[in-house]
Structures are given as C-alpha cells and as structure tokens.
Amino acid sequence: MMKKLLWLIAVCVLLLYSGSAMALTRIKLGVVTKPGSAQNIVAEKFKELIEQASNGNISVQIFHSKSIGNETEILQQIQMNTIQMGIITGGPFDTFDPVVRVINYPFLFKDNEQADEVLDGPLGAKILKSLERAGFKGLCFSENGFRNLTNNKHSVKSPDDIKGLKIRVMASALHRSIWQALGANPTPMPWPIYTELEQGVIDGQENPLWVMEVYKFYEIQKYMTLTRHVYSPHIDVASLKWWKTLDANTQDLIQRTIHEAAVFQRNDNRSKNAARLALLKEKGMRIEAHPDIDAFRDKVAGLKDMDLYSEPRVQALLIEMLNATK
C-alpha cells in the first residue's frame, strides 16, 4: 500500500512538473499591422515554427492591428519587457539608436540580393548588435520592401513634380529629411493612414507594393511612382532584459526559428510583387514605371553630410555600407 502511495505521489509530482514545463516560455509579440501584412506573415510563421520545434514548451501570442500601440509604443514596451518581441519597421528605430539610419539611407541597395547579402552579413550584424545600447536584442531582418511614392494630385516623374506635396512619413528624422530634400512637405503620422488619405489630410505616402494591395490604397490614391527610394527592412527584435533570462538552448531556438520565418517572408513577399503591380494597374492606378532616378539621387546626395550621420560610429558604418553597396 505504501509503495502504491509513493508511486502516486511521484506521478503527481511529475505531472505538475510537466505542466509547468509546458508553460515554460510565453512570448508576447507585437506588430502594428493587420493579418496578411508583411510583419504578420513573419510573426505567424515564427509562432508556427517555434511552437512545433519546442513541442509546445514555447507559446507565442501575437498582438496585431495596433492593438497595443503604434510602432514607437511597441518598442517602448519591448524595452520594458511588457512584451517580449516585435517585428518593427526600420524607420522608428532611429529615435532609439541612430545607427539604424544607415540601412534606411536612400538608394543604398541596388536589389533584393544585395540587401540580403549585406544585412545577413557582418554589417547587418553590427547594426543588430548596436541595438543592445537601447535595450533591444536584434535578431534578424525580415522585409518591408522597396518603398514607392503614391499621391492623389498628379503624376510624378522627377523631384520637380513633388514640390509642395504633403507626404506622410514614419516617425523618423531620416525619412523627414529625405522628403524635405525632395521638395515635399513631410508629415509624420502613425499607422494606419487610410482615413487621412481618403479625407485629403495628406496628399500621399510612400510604402512597398504589398501595402498598396493589403490596405487597398488603390481606392484612394490615383498615382504611383516606382521610386524604390529606400529599401525598408523590418527589424525583428526581442527585449534584451528578457533575453538575458533565457538559457542558451532557448535563445538558439528563438534565433533559428525567427530567421527561418524572416527568410520565408522575404521570399513570399518578392514572389507576389509582379501580381501586385498588375492588380494596381487593373484597379486604375496610374503608374510611372520609369521616373528620373538620377534626379532623385542628386537631390538626396547631401544627406550623408548632415547631422543625422554625424555621430562617429554612425558615420563610420555608413561609409562601410556605401563602400559595400557600390
């Protein structure tokens, strides 16, 4: 009888231990966009991969559609470990660490392949490491994509056509400076912006093709110019405070699965761009496919000499990046 009782106690202890192990790590992950968006595709793929690889010992709860704030507010919550991870557009990081302005430098990358080579390499690693200064563990880069201009006033072929346009920009000193240099009236505004575009509060905006499709900007924006002025990555980050509490095996698993999710999303995003462009044309958007890119480049060439890049470590990394992408 005593042996049976001891056996039952041992089983109960084991079950209690197993139950706590199943809830070992719970990750709250924030994105500002709605399901179907680029950030969400990364988040959902990561959730799928890590929950499967951990046999359920790690669970991921995704907060989307600005349910916990805009991207700056999500980053602040990650710093405090209120939430543990985020898939965040590169632009808003520059108020936390100016080194991120290097990867948002206009006309830096020639194509997707060059962006991958640099951001997955030593220079990208330097940027991710630098984010620790601001309380973030930089994990990897997923993709927003090459940004293009839309507006509801007139066709834009050269910077001369931009003068005076009220263009929504992210909360980023660099993005404001880019559009000031191009002659626009840049207006910082948190996401989403459909209503502001529809009501004419702003004339236009700049984003990758997936945004025009998923947020149906073809309903409220008549003109698009394929400027491809900035390659916009998403930076996939964790709270450094939280990261330091994890054991090495858990860190490795998170690092591996978020990178796998990022690569999946990049490939998925790029494979759909031709169809997106065709859809936007079909929906009635007038697309300027061959703007005067050299004129755009000339207008923003002086940005590298501005205060935005004056901090020595930022300036040194920008020079490295410019040399690597010649």
C-alpha positions in Angstrom: 0.0 0.0 0.0 2.8 2.4 1.0 4.6 1.6 -2.3 1.5 2.4 -4.3 1.0 5.7 -2.4 4.6 6.7 -3.1 4.2 5.8 -6.7 1.1 8.0 -7.0 2.9 10.9 -5.3 5.8 10.6 -7.8 3.4 10.5 -10.7 1.6 13.7 -9.4 4.9 15.5 -8.9 6.0 14.5 -12.5 2.7 15.7 -13.9 3.0 19.0 -12.0 6.5 19.5 -13.3 5.4 18.6 -16.9 2.6 21.1 -16.7 4.9 23.9 -15.6 7.4 22.9 -18.3 4.7 23.2 -20.9 4.2 26.9 -19.9 8.0 27.4 -19.7 8.2 30.3 -22.1 5.3 32.6 -23.2 6.2 35.2 -25.8 4.1 38.3 -26.4 4.9 39.6 -29.9 3.7 43.0 -31.2 3.1 44.2 -34.7 1.3 47.3 -35.8 -0.3 45.9 -39.0 -3.3 43.7 -39.7 -3.3 40.0 -40.7 -2.0 39.4 -44.2 0.6 42.1 -43.9 4.4 41.6 -44.1 5.0 41.8 -40.4 2.2 39.5 -39.6 3.5 36.8 -42.0 6.8 36.8 -40.1 5.1 36.7 -36.8 2.7 33.9 -37.7 5.4 31.8 -39.3 7.6 32.2 -36.3 4.7 31.2 -34.0 4.2 28.1 -36.1 7.9 27.1 -36.2 8.8 27.7 -32.6 5.7 26.1 -31.1 6.3 23.0 -33.2 10.1 22.9 -32.6 9.6 23.3 -28.8 6.9 20.7 -28.6 4.6 23.3 -27.2 7.0 24.4 -24.4 7.1 27.9 -26.0 3.9 29.7 -26.9 3.6 32.9 -28.9 0.7 35.4 -28.6 0.6 37.9 -31.4 -0.8 41.4 -30.8 -1.6 42.9 -34.2 -3.5 45.8 -35.8 -2.1 48.5 -33.4 -3.9 46.7 -30.5 -1.1 47.6 -28.1 0.0 50.9 -29.8 2.0 52.3 -32.7 5.5 51.1 -33.5 7.3 53.5 -31.2 5.0 52.5 -28.4 5.6 48.8 -29.1 9.4 49.4 -29.0 9.0 51.1 -25.6 7.1 48.1 -24.3 9.8 45.8 -25.6 12.4 47.8 -23.8 10.4 47.4 -20.5 9.7 43.7 -21.2 6.0 44.3 -21.1 6.1 42.4 -24.3 9.0 40.3 -25.4 9.3 40.6 -29.2 8.3 42.7 -32.1 8.5 42.9 -35.9 9.1 46.6 -36.5 9.8 48.8 -39.5 13.3 50.1 -39.6 12.4 53.8 -39.6 11.1 54.2 -36.0 14.3 52.7 -34.6 16.3 55.8 -35.4 14.8 57.6 -32.4 16.2 54.8 -30.2 19.6 54.3 -32.0 20.7 56.5 -34.9 22.8 53.7 -36.3 19.6 52.3 -37.9 19.6 55.3 -40.3 22.4 53.6 -42.1 20.2 50.9 -43.6 17.5 53.4 -44.5 19.9 55.6 -46.5 18.2 56.5 -49.8 19.1 54.5 -52.9 21.6 52.3 -50.9 20.7 48.9 -52.2 20.6 48.0 -55.9 18.3 45.0 -55.5 17.0 42.4 -53.1 20.0 40.1 -53.4 22.4 42.9 -52.4 20.2 43.8 -49.4 20.2 40.2 -48.3 24.0 39.8 -48.7 24.7 42.9 -46.6 22.0 42.6 -43.9 22.6 38.9 -43.4 26.4 39.6 -43.2 28.8 41.3 -40.9 27.5 44.8 -41.4 23.9 43.8 -40.6 25.2 42.0 -37.5 26.9 45.3 -36.4 23.5 47.1 -36.6 21.7 44.3 -34.7 24.4 44.3 -32.0 24.2 48.1 -31.7 20.5 47.9 -30.7 21.6 46.5 -27.4 22.5 50.1 -26.4 18.8 50.9 -26.5 17.6 47.7 -24.7 16.9 45.5 -27.7 18.2 42.2 -28.8 18.4 42.4 -32.5 17.6 39.0 -34.0 17.4 39.4 -37.8 16.0 41.3 -40.7 12.7 40.5 -42.4 11.3 42.6 -45.3 9.1 45.5 -45.8 10.5 46.1 -49.3 11.5 48.9 -51.6 9.4 51.9 -51.0 7.5 53.7 -53.7 5.6 57.1 -53.8 1.9 57.4 -54.2 -0.2 60.6 -54.3 -3.7 61.8 -55.3 -2.7 65.1 -57.0 -0.7 64.3 -60.2 1.8 62.1 -61.8 5.4 62.3 -60.5 8.3 61.7 -62.8 11.0 63.9 -61.3 11.6 65.7 -58.0 10.2 68.9 -59.6 6.8 67.2 -59.5 7.0 66.6 -55.8 7.2 70.2 -54.7 4.6 71.0 -52.0 3.0 67.6 -51.8 2.0 66.7 -48.3 3.5 63.2 -47.8 3.0 61.0 -44.8 6.3 59.7 -43.3 7.1 57.5 -40.3 8.3 58.9 -37.0 11.9 59.1 -38.4 14.2 62.1 -38.7 15.8 60.5 -41.7 12.6 60.0 -43.6 11.5 63.5 -42.9 14.9 64.7 -44.2 14.6 62.6 -47.4 11.3 64.2 -48.3 12.3 67.7 -47.4 15.3 67.3 -49.7 13.0 66.2 -52.5 10.8 69.3 -52.0 7.8 67.7 -50.3 6.0 68.7 -47.1 6.7 65.6 -45.0 4.1 64.9 -42.3 5.0 62.3 -39.6 1.9 60.2 -38.8 1.4 56.8 -37.1 -0.1 53.8 -38.9 -2.7 53.3 -40.3 -3.4 56.2 -42.6 -6.3 55.2 -44.9 -8.7 57.7 -43.4 -6.2 60.6 -43.7 -5.5 59.8 -47.3 -9.2 59.4 -48.1 -10.1 62.8 -46.5 -7.2 64.7 -48.1 -5.4 65.4 -44.8 -2.3 64.2 -46.6 -1.7 64.1 -50.4 0.3 60.9 -50.5 2.5 58.4 -48.8 5.4 56.0 -49.6 5.5 52.3 -49.0 6.2 48.9 -50.6 3.8 47.3 -53.1 2.2 44.9 -50.5 0.9 47.9 -48.6 -0.9 49.3 -51.6 -2.6 45.9 -52.1 -3.4 44.8 -48.5 -4.6 48.3 -47.4 -6.4 49.0 -50.7 -4.7 52.3 -51.3 -5.7 51.9 -55.0 -9.2 53.1 -53.8 -7.9 56.4 -52.6 -4.5 57.1 -54.4 -4.5 57.7 -58.1 -0.8 58.0 -58.9 2.2 55.8 -58.1 5.8 56.3 -59.0 8.2 53.4 -58.7 10.9 55.4 -57.0 12.3 52.5 -54.9 14.0 55.3 -52.9 14.6 53.3 -49.8 14.9 49.5 -49.1 12.9 49.2 -45.9 13.7 46.1 -43.7 11.8 45.1 -40.7 14.0 44.5 -37.7 12.9 41.5 -35.7 13.8 42.2 -32.1 13.4 41.0 -28.5 13.6 42.6 -25.1 17.2 42.5 -24.1 16.1 42.4 -20.4 14.0 39.3 -21.2 16.6 37.7 -23.5 19.2 37.6 -20.7 16.9 35.5 -18.6 16.7 32.7 -21.2 19.0 29.7 -21.3 21.3 29.2 -24.3 19.2 26.5 -25.9 16.0 28.6 -25.8 18.0 31.6 -27.2 19.3 29.4 -30.0 15.9 28.1 -30.8 14.3 31.6 -31.0 17.2 32.8 -33.1 16.9 29.9 -35.6 13.2 30.0 -36.0 12.8 33.8 -36.3 15.5 33.8 -39.0 13.7 30.9 -40.8 10.5 32.9 -40.6 12.2 36.0 -41.9 13.6 34.2 -45.0 10.2 32.6 -45.7 8.6 36.0 -45.6 11.1 37.7 -47.8 10.7 35.1 -50.5 6.9 35.2 -50.1 6.9 39.0 -50.4 9.0 39.1 -53.5 7.2 36.3 -55.3 4.0 38.3 -55.2 5.2 41.7 -56.4 4.6 41.2 -60.2 1.0 40.2 -59.5 0.5 43.2 -57.1 1.7 45.6 -59.7 -0.7 44.1 -62.3 -3.6 44.4 -59.7 -2.8 48.0 -59.0 -2.9 48.8 -62.7 -6.1 46.8 -63.1 -7.7 48.8 -60.2 -6.9 52.1 -62.1 -3.7 53.4 -60.5 -1.6 55.3 -63.0 1.9 54.0 -62.6 5.1 55.8 -63.6 7.5 52.9 -64.0 10.5 54.9 -65.3 11.0 58.1 -63.2 14.2 60.2 -63.4 16.0 58.3 -60.7 19.3 60.1 -61.3 17.5 63.4 -60.4 16.1 61.9 -57.2 19.6 60.6 -56.3 21.1 64.0 -56.8 18.5 65.7 -54.5 19.3 63.4 -51.6 23.1 63.1 -52.1 23.9 65.6 -49.4 22.1 63.6 -46.6 25.3 61.7 -45.8 26.9 65.0 -44.7 24.1 66.1 -42.4 23.9 65.9 -38.6 21.8 62.7 -39.0 25.1 60.8 -39.6 27.5 63.0 -37.6 27.9 60.6 -34.7 31.3 58.9 -35.4 30.2 55.3 -35.1 27.2 56.0 -37.3 29.3 57.9 -39.9 31.9 55.1 -39.9 29.2 52.4 -40.5 27.6 54.5 -43.3 30.9 54.7 -45.1 31.4 51.0 -44.8 27.8 50.4 -46.1 28.3 52.8 -49.0 31.5 51.1 -50.0 29.9 47.6 -49.7 27.0 48.6 -52.0 28.8 50.4 -54.7 
